[in-house]
């Protein structure tokens, strides 16, 4: 009976999976609430790419599934309440009156003239909410400081909205605020629903814009910015500059009704604006003066990096690797061994977080869980798929007579360098025929050419004994096509039978690669072994777990894994060929990073610890010196 008791206990403890809406509805619920993937990911404790995978049709499991189902059910309930909420009598008329008052306030503020005098108006409108409206005009001081309009506050009823937010006017313009919580919450009125990207978030309190320094109510990819280009302006130079124009006369305070009478000062606004923008001429390229957008301050250059369509200071980019190392050392009170062990254990999720950060503002979205053909699927739980990665395992069969000093060279950062390869962006598509499209990448079924140089160089397809067609990756095919061209002429071109490819780019992981490379270079320069081991674990585990692995469920791209590995093997083959062309004698090539040569290798390869540089792994002697000839015998006759 104990066996049946155990079964009963197992059945009693089994939980039924929480049902989830269809994939299309999941994204729709999030977008209708005006939430970004990053916001949802933070609330659920996962990465934005994971949320994207769920919205594409992948189902979470365990506690993550329960949390996601709870969020989706709450989102559906909130939207239903918003749609079915009762409307109070007279609320529609009140809303229309408030909207008209806001429009009049905006029109009046455009007539107010000065170096920043504004009037702002805001209304809070929502289903079942009483609306409040308020206006406030601020008078500029002698330096022309802009005023800020402050909206009134509506009293919330049963609706979801009711709080008005103020518009901030600059240089004589004002903008009416929109009700918080109602349709269109979390964005300015000029931005439609579909125009707000996933990485735009609403700030609880205004923060300085990273581009102009003025208060901004939104952040893009974690950086406060204005969504409307008209609001984002170059700040005025300090009043102490010689070219600063005299401040315009103060503008009288606007009446409490929120209207301002246009006067003669309205016609002087363009001149005042031009004077405010005046600054000393600054030398530009070739000694020419810089234009109005040139630098306004002296000092060293500011390093910038792309951020979507704009630029941001490189110092504003978060150093996720440095922060993680510092935090680990602090937790372990400076114990480097314990901190390194913790960071290596966290390498996979930290690498995925770094990938998400470096992909912000990228031209292409990373498809984390695409459909894959059977050739990329394992045939059994412990078996392999059909892809041949062309891993080299080659040794020269004979050496010239005599003793030879062999140097085993280790190529640094082989996988890190291999991240720069042509990777398919979307879902792989099937094709047949002999043509190769260099704009696409994937896996190919080919008949490889005959290799007749095995005595001097390794076979580009690796050590393969079975003849006939085989599935190879994009780097292997490109290497074979390269070697069959007129520059090398080492083999015939391969015969392509069929392919699974997608549109490709060589720079899909470039920012991710550069971030890891820069951290590695800094660690070497500072003799920081903790960061060095952490970075090595990040890129090596990132490559090895992006296939069918239980350790990384955020990215399922076995095609990428095969391509990156094959690129490392192709890079090693090219180093062997470079050594051969320079007069060295390659004697062994193994794995991704080991090359044995005879000769003065320092004339060919740079020695060091940097990426693509080499270091000595071992030295050994092969062969024996010819015995010296015996001296003639001068004995007595």
URQUI-V204862 format. One record per backbone hydrogen bond with DSSP energy under -1.0 kcal/mol. NH is the residue of the N-H (numbers start at 1). CO is the residue of the C=O. If there is no record, write none. Layout:
# URQUI-V204862
NH:CO + NH:CO
This chain:
# URQUI-V204862
5:1 + 6:2 + 7:3 + 8:4 + 9:5 + 10:6 + 11:7 + 12:8 + 13:9 + 26:22 + 27:23 + 28:24 + 29:25 + 30:26 + 31:27 + 32:28 + 33:29 + 34:31 + 35:30 + 40:36 + 41:37 + 42:38 + 43:39 + 44:40 + 45:41 + 46:41 + 51:47 + 52:48 + 53:49 + 54:50 + 55:51 + 56:52 + 57:54 + 58:53 + 66:62 + 67:63 + 68:64 + 69:65 + 70:66 + 71:67 + 72:68 + 73:69 + 74:70 + 75:71 + 76:72 + 77:73 + 78:74 + 79:75 + 80:76 + 81:77 + 82:78 + 83:79 + 84:80 + 91:88 + 94:90 + 95:91 + 96:92 + 97:93 + 98:94 + 99:95 + 100:96 + 101:97 + 102:98 + 103:99 + 104:100 + 105:101 + 106:102 + 107:103 + 108:104 + 109:105 + 110:106 + 120:136 + 122:134 + 124:132 + 129:126 + 130:155 + 134:122 + 136:120 + 138:118 + 144:141 + 147:116 + 177:121 + 180:163 + 185:182 + 187:184 + 191:188 + 196:193 + 200:197 + 201:219 + 203:217 + 207:216 + 209:214 + 210:224 + 213:209 + 216:207 + 219:201 + 220:223 + 221:199 + 223:220 + 225:218 + 231:228 + 241:238 + 244:241 + 255:259 + 258:255 + 266:263 + 267:264 + 272:268 + 273:269 + 274:270 + 275:271 + 276:272 + 277:273 + 284:288 + 287:284 + 288:285 + 290:282 + 294:291 + 305:312 + 307:310 + 310:307 + 312:305 + 314:303 + 316:313 + 317:314 + 320:318 + 323:319 + 324:320 + 325:321 + 326:322 + 327:323 + 328:324 + 329:325 + 330:326 + 331:327 + 332:328 + 333:330 + 334:329 + 335:332 + 336:334 + 339:335 + 340:336 + 341:337 + 342:338 + 343:339 + 344:340 + 345:341 + 346:342 + 347:344 + 350:346 + 351:347 + 352:348 + 353:349 + 354:350 + 355:351 + 356:352 + 357:353 + 358:354 + 359:355 + 362:359 + 376:373 + 377:374 + 379:384 + 386:375 + 388:471 + 394:589 + 396:587 + 404:622 + 406:620 + 407:597 + 408:618 + 409:595 + 410:615 + 411:593 + 412:613 + 417:413 + 418:414 + 420:417 + 421:419 + 423:505 + 425:503 + 429:501 + 431:499 + 433:497 + 440:437 + 441:502 + 443:500 + 444:472 + 445:498 + 446:470 + 447:495 + 456:453 + 457:453 + 462:459 + 463:391 + 464:462 + 470:446 + 472:444 + 474:442 + 477:473 + 478:474 + 479:475 + 480:476 + 481:477 + 482:478 + 483:479 + 484:480 + 485:482 + 489:485 + 490:483 + 495:447 + 497:445 + 499:431 + 500:443 + 501:429 + 502:441 + 504:439 + 505:423 + 510:507 + 513:509 + 514:510 + 515:511 + 516:512 + 517:513 + 518:514 + 519:515 + 520:516 + 521:517 + 522:518 + 523:519 + 524:520 + 525:521 + 526:522 + 528:523 + 532:528 + 533:529 + 534:530 + 535:531 + 536:532 + 537:533 + 538:534 + 539:535 + 540:536 + 541:537 + 542:538 + 543:539 + 544:540 + 545:541 + 549:547 + 556:368 + 557:546 + 561:557 + 562:558 + 563:559 + 564:560 + 565:561 + 566:562 + 567:563 + 568:564 + 569:565 + 570:566 + 571:567 + 572:568 + 573:569 + 574:570 + 575:571 + 576:572 + 577:573 + 578:574 + 579:575 + 580:576 + 581:577 + 582:578 + 583:580 + 584:579 + 585:598 + 587:596 + 588:596 + 589:394 + 590:594 + 591:392 + 594:590 + 595:409 + 596:588 + 597:407 + 598:585 + 601:599 + 603:600 + 604:601 + 605:601 + 608:614 + 612:412 + 613:610 + 614:606 + 615:410 + 617:408 + 618:408 + 620:406 + 622:404
